[in-house]
Amino acid sequence: MIRALLPLALTLAAGAAVAVAPEDQSPPTPTPTTTTCEAGQVWDTESGACVAIEQSRLDEETLRRTARELAYADRSPDALVLLARSTAPGASEVLTLTAFAHGRAGDLDTALPIYGAALTADPDNLLARAYMGLALIAAGRAEDAEMQLSEIRARGGTGGWPDRALARGIAAGAPIGY
């Protein structure tokens, strides 16, 4: 009986992990980092004030979340400085955010190979696939973007934010939200 329930328990545990994974997040909600802090600063919850990025003491998860927020707020240079402080610079999520910051800054030639590295590190990184697809649309490579959408769906991402965002961009022929 226990042996029969183990696959179900593992599936449920994996589903719970997927439910909170960055792939399922829509664009980030602004925080004081982007609503209060000036360029070169992030919000420090301990002091309740903005601090220079170089003096920030963000844990890895908060660093990644903040870098994504900064890139969405058109503060890509700040996102890149923050990502350079990551304790895991080769992690797929960090590479994805680095590529995203470059792409948001209009540097697709730098972004696309970094997305490739993120997908080499984790082929199931659906957020990287969606962002890469949007960058490919911006680069005039809609067929390649459609391949990323197919990969998102083949890897179980149908209906999630990466699927919806990339499908919307493909339909519009423009990298909406990128």
N, C-alpha and C positions, 0 to 999 in steps of 0.2 A: 504493500500500500504506500509506504513512504517513498519507495523507488518510483512509483507511478506519479506521485505528486511533485517530485523534484523538477521535472521539465516544466510543469506549470508554474512553480515557484520561481524558477529562473526566468521564464518568460515574463512574469509579472514584475520581477525586479528589473529586468532590462527595460520593460515598458515605462517603469517609473523613472529610470535614468534618462530615457529618451524624452520624456515629458518635460524635463527641466533643462535639456541640452540647448546650447545656443542656437542650434539649427531651427528650433521652433519659435524663436523670439522674433517678434516684429521689431521695427526700429525702436531704439531705446527711448525711454521717457527721460526728458531733461532733468538734471539734478543741479545743485548749486555750482558744480564744476562748470556747467555751460550757461547757467542763468546768472551767476554772480561773479565768478572768477574771470580775471583778465587773461589774455594770451600768456602762455608760459606758466600758468598756475592751475592747480587742481584743488578741490575741496578736501580739507582735512577734518574728519569727523571728531577726532579727539580734541582739537583746539577750537572747532567751530568756526574756522576761518580758511581763507584761501592761502595756499603755500606754493612756493616755486616747485615745479615738477621735480627738479633735482633734489629737493628736500622732502619730497613726499615719502610716506611710509606705508604705501598701499600693499596689502597682501596680493598674491598673484591673481586671484579671482577678481578682486576689485580693480586691479590694474587693467585687466583685459576688458572688463565691463566699461571702465572709464575711457579707455582708448577708443572703444567702439562708439561711445557717446560723442567723444571729441571729433572723430572722423565724420559722423553724421552732422555735427554742428559746424562743418566746414573749418575745423581746426586741425587739419591733417598734420601740419608740422608738430603740433603739441602731441598728437596721438603717436607719431613716430618717435619722439623723444621719450615718451612714457613707455612705449613698447621696447625701446632699447634697454630699459631697466628690468625687463622680464627675467625671471630666473630660469625660464625655459624657452630661449629664443628659437629653437628648432621645433617646438611643438606646433602641430597643425593649426590649432586655434590662433596662436601668436602669428604664424605665417599668414593666415587668412586675414587677420586684422591689419597686418603690415601691408599686404597687397591692397586691401580695401582703402587704407589711408592714402596710398600712392594713387590708386584709381580715382578716388574722390578729388585728389589734387590735380587730376588730368594727366597723370603720368602712366598711361596704359602700358607702355613699353617696359616699364619696371614692374608694374602690377601683375601682368599675365604670367611671367615665369615664376613669380613668387606663389601665385595660386597653384601653379603646377607642382611646386615643391610641397605646398600644403596638402595637395591631393595624393602625392607620393607618400607622405607621412601618414595620411589617413584617407583612403579612397571613399570612406563613408561620411566625410565631412560635407554635409548637405549645404551648410551655409557657404562654404568655399565654392561649391558648385554653382549656387545661385549668384553669388557675387561675381564669380568668373564669367558666368553666362551674361550677366548685365554688362560687364566690361567688354565682352566679345561683341555684344550688340553695339556698344559705343565705338568699337573698332571696325564696325562694318562687316562683322563675321556672324551673321544671323544663323547660318547653318551650324556653325560650331556651338552657338548658344543653344540651339535645339537639341544637340547631342548632350549637353549638360542637363537640360530638362529631362531628357529620356533617362539619363543616369540617376537623377534625383528620384524619379518615379520607380525605376527598377530597384532602387535601394530602400524602398518603403516610405518615401517622402511625399507620396501623393496627398494633396490637400493641405500640407503644412505650409508655413510661411515661405520657405525657399521655393517650393513648387508654385505657389500663387504669385510671388513677386516676379519670378523669371517668366512664367507664362504671360503675365500682364505686360512685361517688357517686350517679349517677342510679339505679342498681338499688336502692340502700339508701334513696334519698329523703333523703339527708343528705350534707353536704359532708365525707366521711371524709378526714381528714388535712389539712383546710383550717383 
